[in-house]
Amino acid sequence: MDIGSNFAAKLEPYILMGKGMKGAAAAKLIQDATSAPGVFVFGELFELPGIRDLEKSEQYNKSYALLQLFAYKTYQDYLENESRLPALNEAQTIKLKHLSIVSMATERRILPYPLLMSSLAMSTIRDLEDLIIDAIYLDILRGKLDQRESQLEVEYTMGRDLEPGKVEAMLNALKDWASTTSAVLATLDSQISSIASQTAFAKKEKDNYEAHVEQVIKEVSDKKESNSSYPSSSSGMRRPLGSQSQNTTDRMDVDEPEVQGSGASGSKGKNRKAPQAETKPLRKRNRF
C-alpha cells in the first residue's frame, strides 16, 4: 500500500457532513477536521459552498485561514501570522508540525536537527525525535534518524494539498525532472552500449588467442608424431650402446688367432691362452 493512501478516506465523513453546513457549523467542521487523528489532507473541503463562504465572512474568515494553514502551509507560517489565526490546541499543533516536516522534505532529503528544531520551535532533541517517530508510525513519512550526524534522512513522504497558483510551478518542476531523467537515461544507455562493445571486443580477442594456442599445440603434436615415425638409419643415427658392444665383441672373436687344442681340430678356443713353445736349451760350443 502506498504511503498515506488512506488519508482521503479519513476526510470523507467530514465532506459528507459539510455539504449542508454554513457559518458557525462550517467553522466548527474545520476545527474538528484539523484536530481529528489521521486526517492530513483537506483540499476537498474547499469545494464545499459553505466552506468557501467563510473566506468572505468577517466573523469566520479566521477559520478559513486555519484550513488553508493545514492544507498547504507550515508551523513557521503559523508563528508569523499567529494574530490572524485561531489558537491551536495540542492535537492541531502536533499535526501541523508533522505536516511541516513533510513540506520541508520536499525541498531537501537530509534534514539537520538544528533546522528542524528552529522551524518547529522544539526545545530538546528528545522531543524532536519523538515527534519524528510519531510521524513515521502515522505513515506520514518514511526515513531514519541518524543520531550520530544529528539529522533525519527522508526516504518518502505523503503528498500535501497543492496551493492555488502553484500548479504551473509544479508542472515546470516536473518537466525539469523529466528532462534531467531523460538526460541521465541517455548517458546510461551510451555507457551501457560502450561497455557492451568493449566486452564483445575482449571476447573476440580471447577467442582468437585461444584458437592460436590450440593451433600451436596441434602443430607441435603433429611434428612430434611425424618425427617418431621416421626409420632409423646407420649413417644418420647412432647405434645403441648395447649393439656397439656386441659388434666389437664379434670383431674381437674374428680377429683372434686360432689355437690348436689337444682336442678336436679346427675348433676355436675362446678366452684361452695359446700354449707357449718349448724353449730348447742352448748347446755350448767347444773352444779351440
Secondary structure, DSSP 8 states (H G I E B T S, - for coil): --TTTTHHHHHHHHHHHHTT--HHHHHHHHHHHHHSTT----GGGGGSHHHHHHTT-TTTHHHHHHHHHHHH--HHHHHHTGGGS----HHHHHHHHHHHHHHHHTT-SEEEHHHHHHHHT-S-HHHHHHHHHHHHHTTSEEEEEETTTTEEEEEEE------TT-HHHHHHHHHHHHHHHHHHHHHHHHHHHHHHHHHHHHHHHHHHHHHHHHHHHHHHHHHHHHHHTS---TTTS---HHHHHHHHHHHHHHHS-----SSSTT---TT-----------------
